[in-house]
Amino acid sequence: MGNEDGPSGSLLPTHSDLPAMQDVLAKWQPVVDEAIEDLLPRVVDDAYLSDFFGAPTYAYHAEAIDAALAAPLWDLLDRGGKRWRAVLCLLLIDAFGEEPEEYLPYAAIPEILHNGTIIVDDVEDGASMRRGGPALHHEFGVDVALNAGNAIYFLPLKVISRNPADLDDGAQLDAYEMLMYELNRTHLGQGMDIAWHNRKEIVATEDQYYEMCACKTGALSRIVARLAAIVTDQPSDVERQVARYAENLALAFQIGDDILDVENTLDQAGDFGKAFGNDVREGKKTLMVIHAASNASAPDVARLESILWSDENTDEEIMEAIDILQDAGSIEYARDHAREVAERARGHLDGLDLAPGPEEHLREFTRFVVERDR
């Protein structure tokens, strides 16, 4: 599975060969998908179930499990997605001086977890679309979507127990405990987000928004970085630094994602893969919304709260909400903050003994998440 264009068959290209980050992600998506397919095949059969989950007490029904677990996940994966978390994990492993190919199963962990979280998030948020198609609960049913999403939280633990890189007992335990800690924090963040969604008033502060992102989005990115550090036996201070890098990267990504939702709404959704005015329809309390609540006029804030609280919005109402954000300077405010957070992320790489080429990729990632157009 090595890259024929890279040095010594390395999975990742050298910086001098690096095209646009979008092209790099697209190039390595099939490699990541192959690693995911090793954990959950596109078609589940009795042999896989017995090998992966243990012999049945009575009899598995492979066809039912395939329809309720593998089919929804691969339906979602085949729609696209950047796989940037897996690629970031491989970049970090490369930066630590190890061969990324040897750790592919570990790189698949955060990507599988991410897809599990968005399946459940879409149910909780009442989302209508994901990656250009119906959200999975609309296509497969709420029951199948929730079961599949929750099951996917646990699948990556099999990587730790199977130990493909032959980690010692201490590293295995560290990886397991890290996953448990970070996965718990994802639910803290999601809980904050849901609670804000369930109130008409905009009550969250900017620091609370950042904490929500650090838990909900940042936890998966910290998993990426901490896992790369643990499996390559890095010192604890290095693990902490790359975890902070990844957390800030995720925060910049989330702010950038919210800005993209607005920009693509202004462009009639384009190729972004979400419904027109998706975040407004879902009533999301983004950084832009929180900023507008403190900087727009009282009538505008009241109107914004009313639009976000409504069960259904017309396209005109969505554009009205975006106009309020624009008039308050909230979109540019969020963009400036995304760039500041991305710069903080780069700062956490300073002083680390990383391989120069991969380190430059890591720095480039912080620019990509803010400046990307989809």
Secondary structure, 3 states (H helix, E strand, C coil): CCCCCCHHHCCCCCHHHCCCHHHHHHHHHHHHHHHHHHHCCCCCCHHHHHHHHCCCCCCCCHHHHHHHHHHHHHHHHCCCCCCHHHHHHHHHHHHCCCCHHHHHHHHHHHHHHHHHHHHHHHHHHCCCEECCEECHHHHCCHHHHHHHHHHHHHCCHHHHHHCCCCCCHHHHHHHHHHHHHHHHHHHHHHHHHHHHHCCCCCCCCHHHHHHHHHHHCHHHHHHHHHHHHHHCCCCHHHHHHHHHHHHHHHHHHHHHHHHHHHHHHHCCCCCCCCCCCHHHHCCCCCHHHHHHHHHCCHHHHHHHHHHHHCCCCCHHHHHHHHHHHHHCCHHHHHHHHHHHHHHHHHHCCCCCCCCHHHHHHHHHHHHHHHHCCC
